């Protein structure tokens, strides 16, 4: 099992190219199932989750070819509209196959998903929404089995308001509605940049999506979709992770391709802490010198502070001046990185959905273990500032969401290496 060995205490200087967003690439791979014409995705990150999704749709009979950051998907010969447990268990995003398969083929069988152990992410909202569009769905033996009623060959438009804001639910409904009969209105959708990007891709395929990225999305269904070429939006969470890394270590780095307009809540907190962050034509430039000021924050749905940046910012707060309070409102089990940060010398107390961080002047290297994707990133940031050597174990979590992170960090001056 691979590990990362980090020798901390070095400032970061130079340039990092931001990869395409994992959370956009995954639904867009599934959107390619909506047509029998080839779809080309550009700026696709090299990640374990992307490879898993490609394997999943290949198993259905889809042709998938990859050349560097370009992926060609041809679902013309798709003959097996099923996502089995063996392929779904490692990645919750596999549920995104449900809507496109049901919309195009009138049936789908998708295993209940797995993924990071950061809390409950129920699929009942997906099921309820697709049932409102006319699907018959049952859950048996760990599988969601969906079919159109006898005599119907298309889903029908509906007005859908979910009990909670759900990103993957919004994406499933958008993809299903693209081929439905009539208009679908999503009244409580997610507004993340990845939602906007999926809407742009669907429209490039001939869909009629409006309001994507706003509190109300309308989709006028069409009879068929065609192929397209689409570039995946830059990864805002990778961008935010590197912003926190530079802010913590000190230095001056250009994040080429980063989108400041997708990270306003995080950037505001970094500026309040004392870092200099500015949007430039090439992306985002971040500069930091000296110890920063601790910042309290509360995670919430976009455009608020993202839960996927909570662990990374907590690592920054751990060595900032003063105390801070982190409130996690999205996932109930997302403080598992705290015990590992404490092993490095951080002073953190957790009480339910709150974490109180008392900043310390320095951390000291130790062996730590990653528990989920974003926790992995927080431990890397902590290792970059800790005195001595930090060994991060179980970094397969990191590989699920960061494209060659250690190579990018080494390129801007970090002393980090992967140990087989």
Secondary structure as UniProt FT lines:
FT   STRAND          3..7
FT   STRAND          12..17
FT   HELIX           22..31
FT   HELIX           32..34
FT   STRAND          39..42
FT   HELIX           48..58
FT   TURN            59..61
FT   STRAND          63..67
FT   TURN            68..69
FT   STRAND          70..74
FT   TURN            76..77
FT   STRAND          82..83
FT   HELIX           85..88
FT   TURN            89..90
FT   HELIX           92..96
FT   HELIX           97..105
FT   STRAND          107..111
FT   HELIX           124..132
FT   TURN            133..134
FT   STRAND          135..140
FT   TURN            141..142
FT   STRAND          143..148
FT   TURN            150..151
FT   STRAND          159..160
FT   HELIX           167..178
FT   STRAND          183..186
FT   HELIX           193..204
FT   TURN            205..206
FT   STRAND          208..210
FT   TURN            212..213
FT   STRAND          217..220
FT   STRAND          229..231
FT   HELIX           236..249
FT   STRAND          251..256
FT   HELIX           260..262
FT   HELIX           264..273
FT   STRAND          276..280
FT   TURN            281..282
FT   STRAND          283..288
FT   STRAND          297..299
FT   TURN            302..303
FT   HELIX           307..309
FT   HELIX           310..318
FT   STRAND          323..327
FT   TURN            332..333
FT   TURN            336..337
FT   HELIX           338..343
FT   TURN            344..345
FT   STRAND          347..351
FT   TURN            352..353
FT   STRAND          354..358
FT   STRAND          367..369
FT   HELIX           373..385
FT   STRAND          389..393
FT   HELIX           396..399
FT   TURN            400..401
FT   HELIX           405..411
FT   TURN            412..413
FT   STRAND          415..419
//
